[in-house]
Amino acid sequence: MQVSDYYPISLDEIEAKVLKKLKRNWMQKCEDVEPLDNVKEITNDFGEKIIRVDGEIPVDLPINNGDRFLFISYDQSSLTHGLHKYPAKFFPELPRWLIKRYSKDKDLVIDPFMGSATTNVEALLARRHSVGIDISPFSRFLAKVKVTPINEQELERCKKGMLRLLVNYRPEKVANEDIPTFPYRDNWFNKEIILELAYIKKCIENLDTSEDIKDFFKICFSSIIRSVSNADDNCTRTVIRKKLKKTVNPSDALRRFAEVILTNIPKMIEFSNLCPKNISVTFPEDMDARNIKYENETFDLALTSPPYANAVDYPRMHQLETYWLGFAKGSLATLKKKQVGTESVTAKKYKDLHLTGIKEADKVITRIYNKDPRRAYIAYKYLMDMETNLKEIYRVLKSNGKYVIVVGNNKIRGEVFENWKYIISMAENIGFVLENYFASEIIKHFIKVPREERIDTDWILVLTKR
Ligand SMILES: C[S@@+](CC[C@H](N)C(=O)[O-])C[C@H]1O[C@@H](n2cnc3c(N)ncnc32)[C@H](O)[C@@H]1O
């Protein structure tokens, strides 16, 4: 692949830009100082009573069933939490609070749908051992980077080397074999960007340093991929929207990568300094939320936010990152099928109406079936998979251990699908006792979800194994 011109980048400009951004964020943080009395009762536009909590959630916050909370987060991009976008990610204060409330020092916590491992980062910082399960290799890689402390001096040395390499970029330094091949590559990316990304990846691989540091740089690299592709940056699907008129210019990948490493390195150092020693975090490769290969009664606490039926297609969401990081070359079909909430279902399966045995759910599934048998089967299969997960967690939890599930409702073919209520019914049938349920209002969506499918309240269910 050949391009005739390229635009050299100026490190001074990039450093000045990052500094300005860091200053702005810092000033914003000062303005946003969490009030001393950070728990207040307010009334929303519909006259509903809401308890607003700013920042840290008090461990002993009183909870009554059905309470509605508005949690204002200040930590979404603190430490390693902000290294990479991830759809439907927890805001860190939530798992931090739940972990402290329902477990103790050195306990063992599991998140069976860990996503970007917010639970594991918070468990580690709170000195709880933890396990995170996710079927996505991208998620496990991101998780590993987010919980692995690295040496400050070595990281600074690598940063200097990397910035030098970026300034010295020339397209002819990229050989054909440095460029990965994957479906529709040349539609997703402009040719100048493909060369720049291949160059960055090669520079990371050639760094003379530890694998942990290379992995950290790979996650920084991954975090810019969507923004320098031709796909919409803010959509849960990876799609090119002609109407969006997105422009990506030569040297954007080099510039963004430099910005990202300058922004993320101080956060990684801060995390590394806070990270306690002798606390284990494990991300097993061969597990699934429906098949947790641990012995009975292993865990003290389980905490998760499962996917929704018919909502985010995670493999498709991360497909460009997956290809560039080398986790897949072609079809993602196998991964898609493993997802709870998968849309990969065969016509043979959805021809007939399948029911779950949960009265309320079956009424909705029947209504969906009359409009769209395929969606009805997706919803049915989702609940059956969630039931398997509930049984697995029940088995691996110690007696009196809690399973805290954060789950929203969604709409399928215009029908409100009240996940949380169906999950409560299934959990109670298995033997869990519902200790508490309360709502967390979602004020901002970080990634656009189509209006019809938008979820605006998360329900938090606290289940106890008796
Ligand atoms: C809502 S996200 C979790 C987000 C997470 N709480 C965070 O803070 O980043 C749900 C995750 O479940 C994963 N998932 C889907 N099916 C799964 C399965 N069968 N086993 C384990 N994980 C699965 C998806 O890959 C996705 O990362």
The ligand as a Gaussian input file, in Angstrom:
#p B3LYP/6-31G(d) Opt

LIG

0 1
 C      -23.282000      -4.878000      30.321000
 S      -21.711000      -5.542000      29.899000
 C      -20.887000      -5.484000      31.440000
 C      -20.283000      -4.138000      31.694000
 C      -19.496000      -4.088000      32.990000
 N      -20.346000      -4.013000      34.155000
 C      -18.527000      -2.919000      33.013000
 O      -18.474000      -2.155000      33.967000
 O      -17.788000      -2.759000      32.017000
 C      -22.079000      -7.237000      29.661000
 C      -20.916000      -8.127000      29.246000
 O      -21.389000      -9.489000      29.222000
 C      -20.566000     -10.186000      28.302000
 N      -21.212000     -11.480000      27.972000
 C      -22.202000     -11.731000      27.090000
 N      -22.489000     -13.038000      27.107000
 C      -21.679000     -13.635000      28.014000
 C      -21.526000     -14.969000      28.483000
 N      -22.231000     -15.969000      27.960000
 N      -20.602000     -15.197000      29.444000
 C      -19.847000     -14.185000      29.958000
 N      -19.931000     -12.917000      29.523000
 C      -20.845000     -12.632000      28.565000
 C      -20.432000      -9.223000      27.131000
 O      -19.299000      -9.571000      26.350000
 C      -20.293000      -7.880000      27.872000
 O      -18.945000      -7.566000      28.041000

